Amino acid sequence: QVRLVESGGGSVEPGGSLRLSCTASGFNLDRSAIGWFRQAPGKQRETVSCISSVDGNTYYPNSVKGRFTTSRDNARNTVYLQMNSLITEATAVYYCADACSVTLVDHWGQGTQVTVSS
């Protein structure tokens, strides 16, 4: 049974940092592109990062480019999302999944809340 579990969310002040983790069971993360997504109240779920399975190439939308970094630790079967210089608009539930587009996801994690406020 495939299971993705996010951790590392929490509350932080603007300008702060958080590192999210996505750990898989029943599934080798290095065999799939892994996306991080977020969904704020009243808004659609959006991609905030993607890391490919083949060459480790990454993608970030302009809204987070230069502040968010995704990486893999294959030995731990874990993908990370390092978030720096956080702004209040980053407040959302963050999810990892086994694709980089919402329409292509087969498995979602349960999500982890990130709150950025002063």
Backbone as a printed PyTorch tensor [residue, N CA C, xyz], in Angstrom:
tensor([[[  0.8490,  -1.1870,   0.0000],
         [  0.0000,   0.0000,   0.0000],
         [  0.8890,   1.2420,   0.0000]],

        [[  0.6340,   2.1260,  -0.9480],
         [  1.4120,   3.3520,  -1.0550],
         [  0.9350,   4.3580,  -0.0350]],

        [[  1.8860,   4.9580,   0.6600],
         [  1.5440,   5.9850,   1.6380],
         [  2.6220,   7.0650,   1.6120]],

        [[  2.1760,   8.3000,   1.5520],
         [  3.0690,   9.4540,   1.6160],
         [  2.7230,  10.2310,   2.8760]],

        [[  3.7380,  10.5920,   3.6410],
         [  3.5060,  11.2900,   4.9020],
         [  4.3560,  12.5480,   4.9360]],

        [[  3.6880,  13.6950,   5.0630],
         [  4.3880,  14.9600,   5.1940],
         [  4.6100,  15.2900,   6.6610]],

        [[  5.6820,  16.0050,   6.9210],
         [  5.9580,  16.5040,   8.2700],
         [  6.7680,  17.7810,   8.1600]],

        [[  6.8650,  18.5030,   9.2720],
         [  7.7040,  19.6920,   9.3130],
         [  6.9570,  21.0070,   9.2560]],

        [[  5.6530,  20.9490,   9.1010],
         [  4.8930,  22.1840,   9.0920],
         [  4.8670,  22.8370,  10.4650]],

        [[  4.3390,  24.0510,  10.5000],
         [  4.2520,  24.7640,  11.7640],
         [  3.9890,  26.2290,  11.5300]],

        [[  4.1970,  27.0130,  12.5810],
         [  3.9950,  28.4570,  12.5110],
         [  5.3360,  29.1600,  12.5280]],

        [[  5.4530,  30.1780,  11.6980],
         [  6.7050,  30.9140,  11.5960],
         [  6.3820,  32.3680,  11.2660]],

        [[  7.2560,  33.2640,  11.6570],
         [  7.0760,  34.6790,  11.3400],
         [  7.5350,  34.9560,   9.8990]],

        [[  7.0210,  36.0150,   9.3080],
         [  7.5030,  36.3810,   7.9670],
         [  9.0190,  36.5110,   7.9420]],

        [[  9.6230,  35.9960,   6.8720],
         [ 11.0740,  35.9690,   6.7690],
         [ 11.7060,  34.7120,   7.3000]],

        [[ 10.9240,  33.9000,   7.9900],
         [ 11.4480,  32.6740,   8.5720],
         [ 11.5410,  31.5340,   7.5730]],

        [[ 11.9760,  30.3800,   8.0840],
         [ 12.1970,  29.1960,   7.2450],
         [ 11.5580,  27.9730,   7.8730]],

        [[ 11.2000,  27.0490,   7.0180],
         [ 10.7330,  25.7250,   7.4280],
         [ 11.2450,  24.7080,   6.4210]],

        [[ 11.4420,  23.4950,   6.8850],
         [ 11.7650,  22.4000,   5.9790],
         [ 10.7120,  21.3140,   6.1350]],

        [[ 10.0510,  21.0340,   5.0450],
         [  9.0510,  19.9670,   5.0170],
         [  9.6840,  18.6820,   4.5120]],

        [[  9.1890,  17.5650,   5.0250],
         [  9.6440,  16.2470,   4.5910],
         [  8.4640,  15.4550,   4.0630]],

        [[  8.7330,  14.6500,   3.0620],
         [  7.7360,  13.7330,   2.4900],
         [  8.3760,  12.3570,   2.4460]],

        [[  7.8910,  11.4680,   3.2880],
         [  8.4520,  10.1220,   3.3820],
         [  7.4350,   9.1180,   2.8670]],

        [[  7.9260,   8.1800,   2.0650],
         [  7.0280,   7.2130,   1.4340],
         [  7.2100,   5.8240,   2.0160]],

        [[  6.1270,   5.0680,   1.9890],
         [  6.1750,   3.6320,   2.2780],
         [  5.3980,   2.9270,   1.1860]],

        [[  5.8490,   1.7040,   0.8730],
         [  5.2040,   0.9580,  -0.1900],
         [  5.4730,   1.5180,  -1.5750]],

        [[  6.5090,   2.3270,  -1.6700],
         [  6.7290,   3.0830,  -2.9080],
         [  8.1280,   3.6660,  -2.8590]],

        [[  8.8930,   3.5050,  -3.9510],
         [ 10.2200,   4.1080,  -4.0200],
         [ 10.1120,   5.4900,  -4.6560]],

        [[ 10.3650,   6.5080,  -3.8620],
         [ 10.2150,   7.8690,  -4.3470],
         [ 11.1390,   8.1680,  -5.5170]],

        [[ 12.2810,   7.4880,  -5.5940],
         [ 13.2310,   7.8200,  -6.6630],
         [ 12.7560,   7.3230,  -8.0280]],

        [[ 11.6580,   6.6220,  -8.0750],
         [ 11.1170,   6.1400,  -9.3460],
         [ 10.0190,   7.0350,  -9.8840]],

        [[  9.7920,   8.1460,  -9.2210],
         [  8.7000,   9.0240,  -9.6380],
         [  9.1090,  10.4660,  -9.4960]],

        [[  8.5890,  11.3000, -10.3850],
         [  8.6470,  12.7230, -10.1120],
         [  7.8080,  12.9950,  -8.8650]],

        [[  8.2890,  13.8600,  -8.0170],
         [  7.5800,  14.1920,  -6.7830],
         [  7.2850,  15.6850,  -6.7570]],

        [[  6.0420,  15.9880,  -6.5540],
         [  5.6300,  17.3810,  -6.4830],
         [  5.2380,  17.7760,  -5.0730]],

        [[  5.5020,  19.0400,  -4.7480],
         [  4.9470,  19.6630,  -3.5530],
         [  3.8760,  20.6510,  -4.0220]],

        [[  2.7880,  20.6620,  -3.3020],
         [  1.6460,  21.4980,  -3.6330],
         [  1.2040,  22.2260,  -2.3600]],

        [[  0.4290,  23.2700,  -2.5590],
         [ -0.1780,  23.9200,  -1.4050],
         [ -1.5890,  24.3670,  -1.7650]],

        [[ -2.3960,  24.4330,  -0.7260],
         [ -3.7680,  24.8920,  -0.9100],
         [ -4.1320,  25.8030,   0.2410]],

        [[ -4.3720,  27.0480,  -0.0950],
         [ -4.8090,  28.0330,   0.8900],
         [ -6.3290,  28.0350,   0.9390]],

        [[ -6.9150,  28.4740,   2.0440],
         [ -8.3750,  28.5020,   2.1500],
         [ -9.0090,  29.2740,   0.9970]],

        [[ -9.9750,  28.6420,   0.3540],
         [-10.6930,  29.2880,  -0.7290],
         [ -9.9580,  29.3430,  -2.0530]],

        [[ -8.7860,  28.7090,  -2.1260],
         [ -8.0030,  28.7480,  -3.3620],
         [ -7.7710,  27.3410,  -3.8880]],

        [[ -7.4180,  27.2700,  -5.1530],
         [ -7.1120,  25.9800,  -5.7600],
         [ -5.7450,  25.4760,  -5.3060]],

        [[ -5.5870,  24.1610,  -5.3400],
         [ -4.2980,  23.5590,  -5.0190],
         [ -3.3230,  23.8990,  -6.1520]],

        [[ -2.1060,  24.3040,  -5.7860],
         [ -1.1330,  24.7070,  -6.7870],
         [  0.2150,  24.0290,  -6.5320]],

        [[  0.9340,  23.8050,  -7.6180],
         [  2.2720,  23.2280,  -7.5240],
         [  3.2510,  24.2860,  -7.0420]],

        [[  4.0950,  23.9280,  -6.0700],
         [  5.1520,  24.8440,  -5.6350],
         [  6.5470,  24.3050,  -5.9350]],

        [[  6.6560,  23.0230,  -6.2630],
         [  7.9510,  22.4960,  -6.6750],
         [  7.7470,  21.1380,  -7.3110]],

        [[  8.7470,  20.7370,  -8.0840],
         [  8.7550,  19.4210,  -8.6940],
         [ 10.2040,  18.9740,  -8.8250]],

        [[ 10.4530,  17.7120,  -8.5420],
         [ 11.7790,  17.1430,  -8.7710],
         [ 11.5980,  15.8850,  -9.6040]],

        [[ 12.3660,  15.7950, -10.6840],
         [ 12.1820,  14.6780, -11.6050],
         [ 12.8250,  13.4130, -11.0570]],

        [[ 12.3960,  12.2790, -11.5950],
         [ 12.9580,  10.9980, -11.1740],
         [ 14.2140,  10.6580, -11.9620]],

        [[ 14.3270,  11.1670, -13.1660],
         [ 15.3920,  10.7410, -14.0690],
         [ 16.7090,  11.4420, -13.7550]],

        [[ 16.6850,  12.7710, -13.7140],
         [ 17.9390,  13.5020, -13.5980],
         [ 17.9530,  14.4710, -12.4170]],

        [[ 16.8970,  14.4610, -11.6390],
         [ 16.8690,  15.3390, -10.4710],
         [ 16.6130,  16.7840, -10.8010]],

        [[ 16.2410,  17.0610, -12.0430],
         [ 15.9100,  18.4470, -12.3910],
         [ 14.7280,  18.9190, -11.5590]],

        [[ 14.7370,  20.2080, -11.2740],
         [ 13.6890,  20.7830, -10.4440],
         [ 12.9590,  21.8970, -11.1800]],

        [[ 11.7500,  22.1430, -10.7170],
         [ 10.9100,  23.2040, -11.2760],
         [ 10.2720,  23.9550, -10.1240]],

        [[ 10.2020,  25.2700, -10.2830],
         [  9.5040,  26.1090,  -9.3020],
         [  8.7240,  27.1840, -10.0430]],

        [[  7.5240,  27.4670,  -9.6260],
         [  6.8270,  28.6190, -10.2090],
         [  7.4960,  29.9100,  -9.7480]],

        [[  7.2330,  30.9790, -10.4660],
         [  7.8640,  32.2620, -10.1430],
         [  7.5420,  32.7280,  -8.7210]],

        [[  6.3830,  32.3290,  -8.2200],
         [  5.9600,  32.7950,  -6.8960],
         [  6.8820,  32.3220,  -5.7730]],

        [[  7.6300,  31.2260,  -5.9940],
         [  8.5000,  30.7030,  -4.9340],
         [  9.9480,  30.5640,  -5.3840]],

        [[ 10.2290,  30.8010,  -6.6510],
         [ 11.5790,  30.6080,  -7.1930],
         [ 12.5840,  31.4600,  -6.4350]],

        [[ 13.6870,  30.8460,  -6.0850],
         [ 14.7200,  31.5290,  -5.3240],
         [ 14.5400,  31.4460,  -3.8240]],

        [[ 13.3770,  31.0140,  -3.3670],
         [ 13.1140,  30.9090,  -1.9300],
         [ 12.8410,  29.4690,  -1.5110]],

        [[ 12.3010,  28.6350,  -2.4040],
         [ 11.9930,  27.2400,  -2.1000],
         [ 12.9850,  26.3450,  -2.8300]],

        [[ 13.3890,  25.2590,  -2.1900],
         [ 14.2840,  24.2810,  -2.8010],
         [ 13.8110,  22.8910,  -2.4460]],

        [[ 13.6890,  22.0320,  -3.4510],
         [ 13.3090,  20.6500,  -3.2090],
         [ 14.5030,  19.7520,  -3.4730]],

        [[ 14.5870,  18.6690,  -2.7180],
         [ 15.7140,  17.7480,  -2.8650],
         [ 15.2750,  16.3560,  -2.4470]],

        [[ 16.0860,  15.3710,  -2.8260],
         [ 15.8040,  13.9760,  -2.4840],
         [ 16.8820,  13.4120,  -1.5650]],

        [[ 16.4960,  12.4960,  -0.7120],
         [ 17.4180,  11.6070,  -0.0070],
         [ 16.9080,  10.1950,  -0.2720]],

        [[ 17.4540,   9.5650,  -1.3010],
         [ 16.9400,   8.2600,  -1.7040],
         [ 17.1420,   7.2020,  -0.6230]],

        [[ 18.2160,   7.3180,   0.1360],
         [ 18.4690,   6.3400,   1.1950],
         [ 17.3700,   6.3670,   2.2560]],

        [[ 16.7940,   7.5530,   2.4570],
         [ 15.7120,   7.6950,   3.4410],
         [ 14.3340,   7.6430,   2.7910]],

        [[ 14.3160,   7.4870,   1.4450],
         [ 13.0550,   7.4780,   0.7110],
         [ 12.2300,   8.7170,   1.0530]],

        [[ 12.9070,   9.8570,   1.0390],
         [ 12.3080,  11.1100,   1.4860],
         [ 12.6410,  12.2220,   0.4980]],

        [[ 11.6700,  13.0750,   0.2820],
         [ 11.8510,  14.3040,  -0.4850],
         [ 11.5940,  15.4770,   0.4410]],

        [[ 12.4020,  16.5120,   0.3000],
         [ 12.3100,  17.6730,   1.1780],
         [ 11.8680,  18.9050,   0.3990]],

        [[ 11.2970,  19.8390,   1.1220],
         [ 11.0230,  21.1670,   0.5910],
         [ 11.5400,  22.1780,   1.6090]],

        [[ 12.6420,  22.8280,   1.2660],
         [ 13.1960,  23.8770,   2.1120],
         [ 12.5560,  25.1960,   1.6910]],

        [[ 11.9380,  25.8710,   2.6440],
         [ 11.2390,  27.1210,   2.3590],
         [ 11.8840,  28.2410,   3.1610]],

        [[ 12.4470,  29.1960,   2.4670],
         [ 13.1090,  30.3400,   3.1030],
         [ 12.3740,  31.6340,   2.7720]],

        [[ 12.6730,  32.6580,   3.5430],
         [ 12.0770,  33.9860,   3.3170],
         [ 10.5700,  33.8840,   3.1470]],

        [[  9.9470,  33.1870,   4.0640],
         [  8.5100,  32.9430,   3.9490],
         [  7.7120,  34.2290,   4.1030]],

        [[  6.6490,  34.3180,   3.3380],
         [  5.7450,  35.4560,   3.3750],
         [  4.3710,  34.9820,   3.8200]],

        [[  3.5320,  35.9190,   4.2390],
         [  2.2270,  35.5310,   4.7810],
         [  1.3790,  34.7780,   3.7500]],

        [[  1.5870,  35.1030,   2.4750],
         [  0.8210,  34.4330,   1.4080],
         [  1.1840,  32.9590,   1.2660]],

        [[  2.2270,  32.5130,   1.9280],
         [  2.6120,  31.1000,   1.8930],
         [  1.7810,  30.2490,   2.8560]],

        [[  0.9550,  30.8840,   3.6510],
         [  0.1040,  30.1400,   4.5740],
         [ -0.8470,  29.2400,   3.8110]],

        [[ -0.7580,  27.9300,   4.0920],
         [ -1.5570,  26.9510,   3.3590],
         [ -1.2940,  25.5800,   3.9530]],

        [[ -2.0560,  24.6090,   3.4920],
         [ -1.7300,  23.2070,   3.7510],
         [ -0.8500,  22.7400,   2.6010]],

        [[  0.2690,  22.1320,   2.9530],
         [  1.2310,  21.6760,   1.9570],
         [  1.1420,  20.1560,   1.8340]],

        [[  1.1410,  19.7010,   0.5770],
         [  1.0190,  18.2760,   0.2620],
         [  2.1660,  17.8410,  -0.6420]],

        [[  2.5890,  16.6000,  -0.4880],
         [  3.4410,  16.0010,  -1.4970],
         [  2.6250,  14.9450,  -2.2430]],

        [[  3.0910,  14.6260,  -3.4430],
         [  2.3680,  13.6780,  -4.2810],
         [  3.3050,  13.0880,  -5.3080]],

        [[  2.8320,  12.0450,  -5.9760],
         [  3.6630,  11.2870,  -6.9130],
         [  3.5520,  11.7950,  -8.3370]],

        [[  3.3760,  13.0590,  -8.4990],
         [  3.3840,  13.7170,  -9.8070],
         [  3.5680,  15.2040,  -9.5650]],

        [[  3.7240,  15.9460, -10.6520],
         [  3.9480,  17.3770, -10.5150],
         [  2.7810,  18.2170, -10.9930]],

        [[  1.7680,  17.5670, -11.4700],
         [  0.5450,  18.2490, -11.8860],
         [ -0.6240,  17.6440, -11.1230]],

        [[ -1.5020,  18.4810, -10.6330],
         [ -2.6330,  18.0030,  -9.8350],
         [ -3.4150,  16.9200, -10.5670]],

        [[ -3.5690,  17.0940, -11.8740],
         [ -4.4000,  16.1640, -12.6390],
         [ -3.7450,  14.8070, -12.8480]],

        [[ -2.4350,  14.7010, -12.5640],
         [ -1.7200,  13.4430, -12.8000],
         [ -1.4310,  12.6690, -11.5210]],

        [[ -1.8070,  13.2030, -10.3680],
         [ -1.4780,  12.5770,  -9.0980],
         [ -2.3090,  11.3200,  -8.8680]],

        [[ -1.6170,  10.2530,  -8.4470],
         [ -2.3000,   9.0340,  -8.0080],
         [ -2.4010,   8.9710,  -6.4830]],

        [[ -1.3490,   9.4630,  -5.8010],
         [ -1.3190,   9.3690,  -4.3440],
         [ -0.9210,  10.7050,  -3.7400]],

        [[ -1.7250,  11.1340,  -2.7830],
         [ -1.4730,  12.3480,  -2.0140],
         [ -1.0860,  11.9810,  -0.5870]],

        [[ -0.2550,  12.8360,   0.0140],
         [ -0.0830,  12.7660,   1.4480],
         [ -1.2660,  13.4140,   2.1340]],

        [[ -1.2340,  13.3980,   3.4670],
         [ -2.3530,  13.9370,   4.2250],
         [ -2.2610,  15.4490,   4.4120]],

        [[ -1.0960,  16.0070,   4.1260],
         [ -0.9070,  17.4480,   4.2160],
         [ -0.3360,  17.8790,   5.5590]],

        [[  0.3630,  19.0070,   5.5350],
         [  0.8940,  19.5930,   6.7590],
         [  0.6700,  21.1050,   6.6940]],

        [[  0.1960,  21.6650,   7.8000],
         [ -0.1670,  23.0790,   7.8300],
         [  1.0720,  23.9460,   8.0080]],

        [[  1.1600,  24.9770,   7.1750],
         [  2.1910,  26.0100,   7.3200],
         [  1.4760,  27.3380,   7.5250]],

        [[  1.8130,  28.0220,   8.5940],
         [  1.2160,  29.3200,   8.8960],
         [  2.3230,  30.3470,   9.0540]],

        [[  2.2180,  31.4030,   8.2640],
         [  3.2070,  32.4790,   8.3290],
         [  2.4950,  33.7390,   8.8010]],

        [[  2.8170,  34.1750,   9.9940],
         [  2.1600,  35.3640,  10.5390],
         [  3.0510,  35.9760,  11.5960]],

        [[  2.8130,  37.2740,  11.8240],
         [  3.5650,  37.9690,  12.8630],
         [  2.7210,  38.0860,  14.1280]]])
